[in-house]
Amino acid sequence: MQNLEVNKALSTWPAMAGMICVPHTEEEYEQLVIFLDSLIDEAGEDESHPLASLMEIVGVLIERYEEEHVPELTK
């Protein structure tokens, strides 16, 4: 079973790898934000949409980068 899943990932990942990454630079971060905006435009707030889990993953990657690199706004 796991080999099937790995084979599926191998067949689809190369096309996705340019869109999804752990951002290490501001440029990569900005590209992820643009990608998330596009996903939101497509799926909206529909949690049952096929792209909903991808939106969540991209959101987590963005949040992680912001926690490490974006200073908190001071009041």
C-alpha positions in Angstrom: 0.0 0.0 0.0 2.7 2.5 0.9 4.6 1.8 -2.4 1.4 2.8 -4.3 1.2 6.0 -2.3 4.9 6.8 -2.9 4.4 6.0 -6.6 1.5 8.4 -6.8 3.5 11.1 -5.1 6.4 10.5 -7.5 4.1 10.9 -10.5 2.5 14.2 -9.2 5.1 15.9 -7.0 7.4 17.2 -9.8 4.5 19.3 -11.1 3.7 20.6 -7.6 7.2 21.1 -6.3 7.5 24.6 -7.8 4.4 25.8 -6.0 4.9 24.2 -2.5 8.0 24.4 -0.5 9.1 25.4 3.0 9.9 29.1 2.5 13.5 30.1 3.4 13.4 33.5 1.6 11.0 36.3 1.4 10.5 35.6 -2.3 9.5 32.0 -1.5 7.2 33.3 1.2 5.6 35.8 -1.2 5.1 33.1 -3.8 3.3 30.9 -1.2 1.1 33.8 -0.3 0.1 34.3 -3.9 -0.5 30.6 -4.3 -2.7 30.5 -1.2 -4.7 33.5 -2.5 -5.3 31.6 -5.7 -6.4 28.5 -3.8 -8.8 30.6 -1.7 -10.2 32.2 -4.9 -10.9 28.7 -6.2 -12.2 26.9 -3.0 -13.4 29.8 -0.8 -14.3 28.6 2.7 -15.7 25.3 1.5 -13.9 22.8 3.9 -15.1 19.9 1.7 -13.5 21.3 -1.4 -10.8 19.0 -2.8 -8.2 21.8 -2.4 -9.1 22.5 1.3 -6.3 20.3 2.7 -3.8 21.8 0.4 -4.9 25.3 1.5 -4.3 24.2 5.1 -0.8 22.9 4.4 0.2 26.1 2.5 -1.3 28.2 5.3 0.8 26.3 7.9 3.9 26.9 5.8 3.2 30.6 5.6 2.4 30.8 9.3 5.7 29.1 10.2 7.6 31.5 8.1 5.8 34.5 9.7 6.5 33.2 13.2 10.2 33.0 12.4 10.8 36.0 10.2 8.0 38.6 10.6 8.3 40.8 13.7 5.2 41.2 15.8 3.3 44.4 15.3 3.6 46.6 18.3 0.6 48.5 19.7 
